[in-house]
Amino acid sequence: NNVTRAEFARILVAVMGQNDSASAYTPKGIFADVATNEWYAPFVEYAAQFGAINGYGNGNFVQR
């Protein structure tokens, strides 16, 4: 199966060795299409803080 952008963010955080920090991170809603209560929100936002991932430039992360 294909890996989603959200799943990739989760994998990336694990590879960076930042699981605990990302899991404890409280999402702030930096992407319009990533609800702060989604399972992947802490991982997406945590990785975005370090420039490891980014959105599409229109305020979205998951969808264009």
Contact map, one row per residue, 1 for C-alpha under 8 A:
1110000000000000000000000000000000000000000000000000000000000000
1111000000000000000000000000000000000000000000000000000000000000
1111101100000000000000000000000000000000000000000000000000000000
0111111100000000000000000000000000000000000000000000000000000000
0011111110000000000000000000000000000000000000000000000000001100
0001111111000000000000000000000000000001001100000000000000000100
0011111111100000000000000000000000000001000000000000000000000000
0011111111110000000000000000000000000000000000000000000000000000
0000111111111000000000000000000000000001001100100000100000000000
0000011111111100000000000000000000000001001100000000000000000000
0000001111111110000000000000000000000000000000000000000000000000
0000000111111111000000000000000000000000000000100000000000000000
0000000011111111111001000000000000000000001001100000000000000000
0000000001111111111000000000000000000000000000000000000000000000
0000000000111111110000000000000000000000000000000000000000000000
0000000000011111110000000000000000000000000000000000000000000000
0000000000001111111000000000000000000000000000000000000000000000
0000000000001111111111000000000000000000000000000000000000000000
0000000000001100111111100000000000000000000000000000000000000000
0000000000000000011111110000000000000000000000000000000000000000
0000000000000000011111111000000000000000000000000000000000000000
0000000000001000011111111000000000000000011001000000000000000000
0000000000000000001111111000000000000000011000000000000000000000
0000000000000000000111111100000000000000010000000000000000000000
0000000000000000000011111110000000000000010001000000000000000000
0000000000000000000000011111000000000000010000000000000000000000
0000000000000000000000001111110000010000110010000000000000000000
0000000000000000000000000111110000010000000010000000000000000000
0000000000000000000000000011111101110000000000000000000000000000
0000000000000000000000000011111101000000000010000000000000100000
0000000000000000000000000000111111100000000000000000001000111000
0000000000000000000000000000111111100000000000000000000000111000
0000000000000000000000000000001111100000000000000000000000111110
0000000000000000000000000000111111110100100000000000000000011100
0000000000000000000000000000101111111100100000000000000000000000
0000000000000000000000000011100001111100110000000000000000000000
0000000000000000000000000000000000111110100000000000000000000000
0000000000000000000000000000000001111111100000000000000000000000
0000000000000000000000000000000000001111110000000000000000000000
0000011011000000000000000000000000000111111100000000000000000000
0000000000000000000000000010000001111111111110000000000000000000
0000000000000000000001111110000000010011111111000000000000000000
0000010011001000000001100000000000000001111111100000000000000000
0000010011000000000000000000000000000001111111110000100000000000
0000000000000000000000000011010000000000111111111000000000000000
0000000000001000000001001000000000000000011111111100000000000000
0000000010011000000000000000000000000000001111111111100000000000
0000000000000000000000000000000000000000000111111111110000000000
0000000000000000000000000000000000000000000011111111000000000000
0000000000000000000000000000000000000000000001111111100000000000
0000000000000000000000000000000000000000000000111111110000000000
0000000000000000000000000000000000000000000000111111110000000000
0000000010000000000000000000000000000000000100110111111000000000
0000000000000000000000000000000000000000000000010011111100001000
0000000000000000000000000000001000000000000000000000111111111100
0000000000000000000000000000000000000000000000000000011111111011
0000000000000000000000000000000000000000000000000000001111110000
0000000000000000000000000000000000000000000000000000001111110001
0000000000000000000000000000011110000000000000000000001111111000
0000000000000000000000000000001111000000000000000000001111111111
0000100000000000000000000000001111000000000000000000011100111111
0000110000000000000000000000000011000000000000000000001000011111
0000000000000000000000000000000010000000000000000000000100011111
0000000000000000000000000000000000000000000000000000000101011111
